[in-house]
């Protein structure tokens, strides 16, 4: 196969244009109709790529070599978030209240760039590459699980992904083997008390009092109920109760999330939450109902697949810019659906330029990226394919 640098200049401009188009036209999870259609049109213009459509709002391009070899899955997510954009850029979102604040526009563009380069290099290689543009990463349990159930990982030997990250500089690729991202399980709690007049609380069962006790008691799950080395994150993010200053309401609503890297602790944390909620409500003469939204598992990066990631990253950005990620992240990522069934490696690519000033985090309305990083992501994918195919010859 040709070297990446022969095609870099040709594809860099396209990658930025693809990214900007997708950024201007964001679509929420499971509504990525125009986004997937746009990506499909770009893939149709590339040589040797066959198209597969396993869901309404995702698309997969397949490039097959003329020799038997490994099958590699490269994944990009394509959905946006319900956020009003505030970034200072000329190509802002054209859809009110919807924004690519997690970099999925960049992920799609980088993967399109890799598809462009590899398709131009032809089919004189061993194996198969699946370019997966996946829907619904931002909603539980994630579109990846649906694609796996529909067979996207059948006969796949390795799966890889890149996620942009604003806390690493452009030109850096941050890598970690083993535990990478956490499992995410969301909960909603309804506390049912007995409402009444605020002047006579003795005649009521105040759901606010019960709810505050629940919030406080849930902190003991991490501090007292599970081993510190496997401690999850338990966070209450919502508490709603009442509409008037002189009324004690009948019900209070709480919501939040549990993030964990250990599957046994993940189950234990849910069990502890249910026990605490029910006992606290009962102790106060109230009732409680719990609704779970069980999310994806934790992302576990395969050791050997990650060693390939490191080697590819060194070739693209240089050894000095390959950064070790010191600790697992507690953000959830449905790439876990792939990593559960095939050797997989998802890593981060830096997209922050110091000229931007503050590095706004993922999911922030002012989030933005340095587009100079994008072609590096395309090169990274191409190097992975080149290495693995070369190993087969």
Residue pairs with C-beta under 8 A, 6 or more apart in sequence:
1 118
1 121
1 122
1 124
1 125
1 385
1 386
1 389
1 390
2 120
2 121
4 117
4 316
4 379
4 382
4 383
4 386
7 116
7 117
7 120
7 121
8 117
8 375
8 379
10 116
10 120
11 113
11 116
11 117
11 375
11 378
12 113
12 374
12 375
14 112
14 113
14 116
15 109
15 110
15 112
15 113
15 374
15 375
15 378
16 109
16 371
16 374
18 42
18 108
18 109
18 112
18 113
19 105
19 106
19 108
19 109
19 371
19 374
20 91
21 38
22 35
22 38
22 39
22 78
22 100
22 104
22 105
22 108
22 109
23 91
23 93
23 100
23 105
24 91
24 92
24 93
24 94
25 34
25 35
25 38
25 93
25 94
25 95
26 35
26 80
26 81
26 93
26 95
26 98
26 99
26 100
26 105
27 33
27 34
27 35
27 57
27 79
27 80
27 95
27 98
28 79
28 80
28 81
28 82
28 98
28 138
29 79
29 135
29 136
29 137
29 138
29 139
29 143
30 57
30 79
30 135
30 136
30 139
30 143
31 57
31 79
32 57
32 58
32 78
32 79
32 135
32 136
33 56
33 57
35 57
35 78
35 79
35 108
36 56
36 57
36 58
36 59
36 78
36 133
36 135
39 59
39 78
39 108
39 112
39 133
40 51
40 53
40 59
42 112
43 49
43 51
43 59
43 61
43 112
43 115
43 131
44 51
46 61
46 115
46 116
46 119
46 120
47 119
47 120
47 122
48 63
48 64
48 119
48 122
48 123
49 61
49 62
49 63
49 115
49 119
49 131
50 61
50 62
50 63
50 64
51 59
51 60
51 61
51 62
52 59
52 60
52 61
52 62
53 59
53 60
54 60
54 146
54 147
54 150
54 151
54 152
55 135
55 143
55 146
55 147
55 150
57 135
57 136
58 78
58 132
58 133
58 134
58 135
58 143
58 147
59 133
60 130
60 131
60 132
60 133
60 152
61 115
61 130
61 131
61 133
62 128
62 129
62 130
62 131
63 115
63 118
63 119
63 123
63 128
63 129
63 131
64 123
64 127
64 128
65 123
65 124
65 125
65 126
65 127
65 128
65 389
66 123
66 124
66 125
67 125
67 126
67 127
67 392
67 393
68 126
68 127
68 392
69 125
69 126
69 127
69 128
69 388
69 389
69 392
69 393
70 126
70 127
70 128
70 157
70 158
70 388
70 389
70 391
70 392
71 127
71 128
71 129
71 130
71 155
71 156
71 157
72 127
72 128
72 129
72 130
72 156
72 157
72 158
72 159
72 160
72 384
72 385
72 388
73 130
73 132
73 152
73 153
73 156
73 158
73 159
73 160
73 338
73 342
74 111
74 114
74 129
74 130
74 131
74 132
74 159
74 160
74 161
74 381
74 384
74 385
75 111
75 132
75 134
75 144
75 159
75 160
75 161
75 335
75 338
76 104
76 107
76 108
76 110
76 111
76 131
76 132
76 133
76 134
76 161
77 104
77 107
77 108
77 134
77 135
77 137
77 138
77 143
77 334
78 104
78 105
78 107
78 108
78 133
78 134
78 135
79 104
79 135
79 136
79 137
79 138
79 139
79 143
80 93
80 98
80 99
80 100
80 101
80 102
80 104
80 105
80 138
81 98
81 99
81 100
81 101
81 102
81 138
81 363
82 97
82 98
83 97
83 98
83 99
83 101
83 363
83 365
84 96
84 97
84 99
84 365
85 92
85 93
85 99
85 101
85 365
86 365
86 366
87 360
87 365
87 366
87 367
87 368
88 366
88 368
89 368
93 99
93 100
99 365
99 367
100 106
101 362
101 363
101 364
101 365
101 367
102 138
102 362
102 363
102 367
103 163
103 164
103 351
103 362
103 367
103 369
104 137
106 164
106 351
106 369
106 371
106 373
106 374
106 377
107 161
107 162
107 163
107 164
107 377
108 133
109 374
110 162
110 349
110 374
110 375
110 377
110 378
110 381
111 131
111 133
111 378
111 381
112 131
112 378
113 374
113 375
113 377
113 378
113 381
114 131
114 377
114 378
114 379
114 381
114 382
114 385
115 131
116 378
117 378
117 379
117 382
118 129
118 382
118 385
125 385
125 389
125 393
126 389
126 392
126 393
127 385
127 388
127 389
127 392
129 385
130 152
130 156
132 147
132 152
134 143
134 144
134 147
135 143
136 142
136 143
136 146
137 143
137 144
137 333
137 334
140 184
140 186
140 293
140 294
140 295
140 296
141 294
141 295
141 296
141 334
142 295
142 296
142 334
142 336
142 337
143 334
144 296
144 334
144 335
144 336
144 337
144 338
145 296
145 334
145 337
147 153
147 337
148 337
148 338
148 341
153 159
153 338
153 341
153 342
156 342
157 342
157 343
157 388
158 302
158 305
158 308
158 342
158 343
158 344
158 345
158 384
158 388
159 305
159 335
159 338
159 339
159 342
159 343
159 344
159 345
160 305
160 309
160 344
160 345
160 346
160 381
160 384
161 335
161 338
161 344
161 345
161 346
161 347
162 173
162 346
162 347
162 348
162 349
162 377
162 380
162 381
163 333
163 346
163 347
163 348
163 349
164 348
164 349
164 351
164 369
164 373
164 377
165 174
165 348
165 349
165 350
165 351
165 362
166 351
166 352
166 359
166 360
166 361
166 362
166 367
166 369
167 350
167 352
167 359
167 361
168 174
168 323
168 348
168 349
168 350
168 351
168 352
169 350
169 352
169 353
169 354
170 350
170 351
170 352
170 353
170 370
170 372
170 373
171 317
171 321
171 350
171 373
171 376
172 317
172 321
172 322
172 323
172 349
172 350
173 313
173 316
173 317
173 321
173 322
173 323
173 347
173 348
173 349
173 350
173 376
173 380
174 323
174 324
174 325
174 347
174 348
174 349
174 350
175 306
175 309
175 310
175 313
175 322
175 323
175 324
175 325
175 347
175 348
176 301
176 306
176 324
176 325
176 328
176 347
177 301
177 302
177 303
177 306
177 307
177 345
178 300
178 301
178 303
178 328
179 261
179 298
179 299
179 300
179 301
179 328
180 298
180 299
180 300
180 301
180 325
180 328
180 329
180 333
180 346
181 298
181 299
181 328
181 329
181 330
181 331
181 332
181 333
181 335
181 336
181 346
182 232
182 233
182 259
182 260
182 261
182 298
182 328
182 329
182 330
182 331
182 332
183 259
183 260
183 261
183 263
183 266
183 295
183 296
183 297
183 298
183 332
183 336
184 257
184 258
184 259
184 295
184 296
184 331
184 332
185 257
185 258
185 260
185 266
185 270
185 292
185 293
185 294
185 295
186 255
186 256
186 257
186 258
186 292
186 293
186 295
187 255
187 256
187 257
187 258
187 270
187 273
187 290
187 291
187 292
187 293
188 253
188 254
188 255
188 290
188 291
188 293
189 211
189 214
189 253
189 254
189 255
189 277
189 288
189 289
189 290
189 291
190 251
190 252
190 253
190 288
190 289
190 290
190 291
191 207
191 210
191 211
191 214
191 251
191 252
191 253
191 254
191 281
191 286
191 287
191 288
192 207
192 250
192 251
192 281
192 286
192 287
192 288
192 289
193 204
193 205
193 206
193 207
193 210
193 248
193 249
193 250
193 251
193 252
193 284
193 285
193 286
194 203
194 204
194 205
194 250
194 285
194 286
195 204
195 247
195 248
195 249
195 250
196 203
196 204
196 247
196 248
197 203
197 246
197 247
197 248
198 245
198 246
198 247
198 248
199 246
201 248
204 248
205 284
205 285
205 286
206 248
207 241
207 248
207 249
207 250
207 251
207 252
207 286
208 241
208 242
208 248
208 249
208 252
209 284
210 252
210 280
210 281
210 284
210 286
210 288
211 239
211 241
211 252
211 254
213 280
213 284
214 254
214 276
214 277
214 280
214 281
214 288
215 236
215 239
215 254
217 276
217 280
218 234
218 236
218 273
218 276
219 234
220 276
221 232
221 234
221 269
221 272
221 273
221 276
222 231
222 232
222 233
222 234
225 268
225 269
225 272
226 232
226 265
226 268
226 269
226 272
227 265
230 260
230 261
230 262
230 264
230 265
231 265
232 258
232 259
232 260
232 261
232 262
232 265
232 266
232 269
233 257
233 258
233 259
233 260
233 330
234 256
234 257
234 258
234 269
234 273
235 256
235 257
235 258
235 259
236 254
236 255
236 256
237 255
237 256
237 257
238 253
238 254
238 255
238 256
239 252
239 253
239 254
240 252
240 253
241 249
241 251
241 252
241 253
242 248
242 249
242 252
243 249
258 266
258 269
258 270
258 273
259 330
259 331
259 332
260 266
260 269
260 298
261 298
261 328
262 298
263 297
263 298
266 298
270 292
273 290
274 290
277 288
277 290
278 288
280 288
281 287
281 288
295 332
295 334
296 332
296 333
296 334
296 336
296 337
297 336
297 337
297 340
298 328
298 336
299 333
299 335
299 336
299 339
299 344
299 346
300 336
300 339
300 340
301 309
301 339
301 344
301 345
301 346
301 347
302 339
302 343
302 344
302 345
304 343
305 343
305 344
305 345
306 345
306 347
308 345
308 384
308 387
308 388
309 345
309 347
309 384
310 322
311 383
311 387
312 380
312 383
312 384
312 387
313 322
313 347
313 380
314 322
315 383
316 376
316 379
316 380
316 383
317 376
323 350
325 348
331 362
333 346
335 344
335 346
338 344
339 346
349 373
349 376
349 377
349 380
350 373
351 369
351 370
351 373
352 359
352 369
352 370
353 370
353 372
356 368
356 370
358 366
360 366
360 367
360 368
361 367
